[in-house]
Amino acid sequence: MTRPEEIESLSSKWAWTLASGCLTLLLAVVAFFLPDIDLAPQGGLVGWLLVLAGVPELIFGLRRASDDIGKAAIGSGLLTAAAGVLFINNPMLGYFPVASLVTAWLFLRGAWVFAMGLRARSHDLGPWLVISGAADVLLGFALLAGLQFSTLVVTLFGPTPEVVAKFAMILAASFLFTGMAQVAIGLLQRRRSGHAA
């Protein structure tokens, strides 16, 4: 049951949540086409993608900071934006430092969001956090597993389109799950605030 004060809060915040999710979905598309944009992703480009994903998520969290969902978004947005700033400040990082740091980001962000989703399990929005966090942890494992093979390939041949494409797909999938969770949360907020779905 949604309390009246929560309805008032949701009515002023659902649009931002939805916009943040749509922006993150757009970034998933950009990340998917990363191999076409940059054959060997450098830190600067990946950094801007992370900042553009993290800042709206952070704002979404700050606007909703009173509950576990807001706290999850604050922590996740801070981790994402901080990783982005690290890359922007080191724009010439090569493929392996970028892939290694993105792997760490996926594990940290995923574990945080997953834990906050478990705390919010009594809330009907909590499962979206659990799904998003679990997806990032699994993507982190996928990237980590691929790093061993990628090390050999890149050492012998340089960053190949296949290696870069796998990295781009994992980054795009992370943005996709985050964006879908934010859009779902925004639509639920909109419905609860009394707007027509």
Rosetta blueprint (number, residue, H / E / L):
1 M L
2 T L
3 R L
4 P H
5 E H
6 E H
7 I H
8 E H
9 S H
10 L H
11 S H
12 S L
13 K L
14 W H
15 A H
16 W H
17 T H
18 L H
19 A H
20 S H
21 G H
22 C H
23 L H
24 T H
25 L H
26 L H
27 L H
28 A H
29 V H
30 V H
31 A H
32 F H
33 F L
34 L H
35 P H
36 D H
37 I H
38 D L
39 L L
40 A L
41 P L
42 Q L
43 G H
44 G H
45 L H
46 V H
47 G H
48 W H
49 L H
50 L H
51 V H
52 L H
53 A H
54 G H
55 V H
56 P H
57 E H
58 L H
59 I H
60 F H
61 G H
62 L H
63 R H
64 R L
65 A L
66 S L
67 D L
68 D H
69 I H
70 G H
71 K H
72 A H
73 A H
74 I H
75 G H
76 S H
77 G H
78 L H
79 L H
80 T H
81 A H
82 A H
83 A H
84 G H
85 V H
86 L H
87 F H
88 I H
89 N H
90 N L
91 P L
92 M L
93 L L
94 G L
95 Y H
96 F H
97 P H
98 V H
99 A H
100 S H
101 L H
102 V H
103 T H
104 A H
105 W H
106 L H
107 F H
108 L H
109 R H
110 G H
111 A H
112 W H
113 V H
114 F H
115 A H
116 M H
117 G H
118 L H
119 R H
120 A L
121 R L
122 S L
123 H L
124 D L
125 L L
126 G H
127 P H
128 W H
129 L H
130 V H
131 I H
132 S H
133 G H
134 A H
135 A H
136 D H
137 V H
138 L H
139 L H
140 G H
141 F H
142 A H
143 L H
144 L H
145 A H
146 G H
147 L H
148 Q H
149 F H
150 S H
151 T H
152 L H
153 V H
154 V H
155 T H
156 L H
157 F H
158 G L
159 P L
160 T L
161 P H
162 E H
163 V H
164 V H
165 A H
166 K H
167 F H
168 A H
169 M H
170 I H
171 L H
172 A H
173 A H
174 S H
175 F H
176 L H
177 F H
178 T H
179 G H
180 M H
181 A H
182 Q H
183 V H
184 A H
185 I H
186 G H
187 L H
188 L H
189 Q H
190 R H
191 R H
192 R H
193 S L
194 G L
195 H L
196 A L
197 A L
